[in-house]
Amino acid sequence: MTTYLIRRILLLVPTLFGITLLSFLLIRLSPGNAALLKGGGGEGGGRAMTAEVREQMIKLYGLDKPPLVAYADWVGRSLRLDLGNSIVDHRSVAAKIGERLPLTMSLAGSALLISYLVAIPLGVVAALKRGQVVDRTISFVVFVLYSIPTFAAALLLILLVAGGDYLNLLPMYGADSI
């Protein structure tokens, strides 16, 4: 058991390296960059920006550095939880995440609790009635529900329980208390 845990922990290092490298490459190799998008150089176009301001922005975001140096800087800042500032409103990204984290955790916790409150009794009933019609029905329904894409299920649930023609139990948007 100890060797299994050690192997799993050691596999964590290349996995994290691969995830960070892939994330960095996706950001770095995507067409355009923050300076071009903000300064109107991209197709989306922003405000007009002088070449001097654009160069300052390129230095600020480290786009002028070689990829290996930029990757090392990016990983170092990420390890220090220095996520930088938002391009949109120049606020700290960590502060913006901190503002939304309690609501996100409550939503995720509620979803986990509801899923366990439904899944465990269904699993017990299916196990007790193994091979019978009840077991097959539960297995079929769970299989069908599991194969529905999450975005489609979310849209259907919004239409069903949030302000549609059917049930008006929850607000359609926002985190207002009911």
Buried (B, 14 or more C-beta within 10 A) or exposed (E): EEEEEEEEEEEEEEEEEEEBEEEBEEEBEEEEBBBBBBBEBBEEEBEEBEEEBBBEBBEEBBBEBEEEEBBEEBBEEBEEEEBBBEBEEEEEBEEBEEEEEEEEEEEEEEEEEEEEEEEEEBEEEBEEBEEEEBBEEBEEEBEEEEEEEEEEEEEEEBBEBBBEEEEEEBEEEEEEEE
